[in-house]
Amino acid sequence: MGCGVMDSSARETAVTQPIPPPRFDLTLSENPFPPLPSVLAVVNEAIRGANRYPEFLPRRLPAVIAAHLGVDPDQVVVGAGATGVVLQIMQAVSGPGRRMVFATPTFDGYPIMAAMAGLDVVGVPLDASGRQRLTAMARAVDERTALVAICRPHNPTGTVAPAAELKAFLFGVPRHVPVILDEAYVEFLADAETIDPCELVAHYPNLLVLRTFSKAYGLAGLRIGYAFGAPELIARVRRLQLPFGMPDYAVAAVRACYAASAELAERIADITAERELLRTALRHRGFAVPCSRGNFLYLPGSAAHATLAGAGIAAKGYPDGSARIAVGDPRADAAVLHAFDGRAEPVPRPRPAPVHAAGDRCAELPVRAGR
């Protein structure tokens, strides 16, 4: 079939009639709320100096983060969101024939950036409950492995690897193989599920703990992420730091975030409460939604993504038809339920207290903000 030429009227129609946006965009696990008020005020003031270049290589921001964590500044590397830091890590360890091991499905940036860095990928499927199979992942590590990534909570299912299993995995990985512990959603973990990251780094010099200000703090558009680990490993990653790559307002924003722990706790409580209400309602509709400790839910099912799309709701889709949706906005959550109920127009949504089915393993646990 040959390449035809679009006539002028067709071109005009294509330009003047763009594809309508979705009613709700739940694809990127974004925080549905604007930045915390105290953080927003500080950033608005700091942006007044945007006519000046930032530091050639960031020094102040790693120092601020290190002081909060209780580690040395030379143990912290920062970047344009967690993805920017991950790409630096991959570039630092890549080489001909080198591989990266992670669970599948996972954060979709991992296979994309691995290809950019020239790393082959080894995917280890999740188990039937949406959990990472750490023993199988450890078996996948061989002489060609340059990097391993574990998400805690896992993206996209929200499940949490038990601390004992994680430590056993780290103990079994050769010390020359770096391991990313992706804690993008760590602020949503219950207190009983947290692990002291500084203790882990002290015991495992090949560990890189990855965090971001995009999720709980709601600063996705500012692109602020970091990793911390042993100084020797961090130095390898820092060698690929982009000059002038971290704006000065990031320092002010992070300081304000750390000072706003009470505001953050309230916001996390609102998001997690909405998440559990939606999860309960979806399980009552027959979805085997895993217990999630993120600001998202994973909906297994061959028609989940298509049903949402048909209702004008954008979600992260997977090859088997499953979907991941961001949570926290009551209007969007109601629209999700309407989509699966086959209703075109919203109706008032009942808000029962969350219930947990037998064997669900999603008991209510207290959450503490400001980690």
C-alpha positions, 0 to 999 in steps of 0.5 A, a space after each residue: 500500500 503506497 503512502 498517500 498525501 493528506 489533503 488540506 481539509 484532512 490536515 486542518 481537521 487533524 490539527 483543530 480536533 486534538 484527541 480529548 484528554 481522559 477524564 482522569 489520568 491515573 497512569 503515573 501514581 502521582 500525588 493528587 494534591 498540590 505540594 504541601 502549602 509550606 513547601 509551595 511557599 518556599 519554592 515560590 520564593 526560591 524560584 525568584 533566583 532562577 536567573 542564576 545558575 545552580 552549583 556546577 555539581 550539587 553539594 548543598 542538597 546532598 548535605 541536607 539529605 545526608 543530615 536528615 538521614 544521619 549519614 555522611 554527605 559523600 554517601 548521597 548522590 542526587 539527580 533529576 528524580 529517582 529515574 535520573 539517579 537510576 540512569 546514572 547508576 546504570 551507566 556507571 555499571 554497564 558494559 558489553 554483555 552486562 545484565 540487570 535483574 528485576 521482577 516483572 512487571 516492575 517500574 517500567 523505567 527500568 527496562 527502558 533505561 537499561 536499554 539506554 545504558 546498554 544493559 540486557 535485562 533478566 525479568 523474574 515473574 512475580 508470584 501469584 499474589 503479586 510479590 517479588 520472588 527474591 529467592 528466584 531473583 538471587 538464582 538469576 544473578 550470575 557472572 554477567 549481572 551488573 545490577 539488581 533492583 528490588 522495589 519496596 513497596 513493589 511497583 506496580 502491585 504495592 506488595 512489601 518484601 518481608 524484612 527477613 527475606 530482603 536481608 537474606 537476599 542481600 546476604 546472598 548477592 555477591 558483594 561486587 554486584 550493586 543492588 538498588 533498593 527502590 523506596 519510591 513509596 517508602 513514606 506509605 509503609 506502616 511503621 512495622 514494615 520499615 527497615 533502617 536503611 542506614 543499618 542496611 547500607 552499613 552491612 551491605 556496601 553494594 546496596 544503593 537505597 533509592 528515594 524520591 520527592 515525587 510521590 508522598 511529597 507531591 513534587 513530581 514536577 520538580 524532579 528531585 531524587 537521590 540514592 545513598 550507600 557506601 562512599 566508594 559506590 556512590 563515588 562511582 555514580 557521582 562521576 556521571 553527575 550532570 553539571 548544573 543539573 540540580 536547581 537551587 530551588 531543590 535545596 529549599 524544597 527539600 528543607 521545607 519537606 523535612 520541616 513539614 512532617 506533620 502536614 505530610 502525615 495528614 496527607 498520607 493518612 488521607 491518601 491511604 484511607 481513600 486507597 483502602 476504601 477503594 480497594 475494599 470496594 474493588 474486592 467486593 466487585 471480585 477483583 483480587 487486588 493485592 494489599 498495597 502500601 503505595 499510593 496506587 492499586 493493581 487491578 489484575 484481570 484481562 479487561 481491567 485496563 480496557 474497561 477503564 479506558 472505555 470510561 475515559 480513565 487513563 491507567 497504566 496497562 500491562 500485556 495481560 490486560 491488568 491495570 495500575 491506578 493512582 489513588 487518593 482523589 475521591 472523584 477519580 476513585 468513584 469514577 473507577 467504580 462506576 466504570 466497573 459497574 457499567 454506569 456512565 454517570 457518577 452516583 454517590 459512593 458509600 464510604 464503609 469502614 475498610 474491611 479485610 478478607 480472611 487471608 488478605 494480609 492487609 491489616 491496618 498498621 500505623 504510618 509515620 511520615 517524614 522518613 
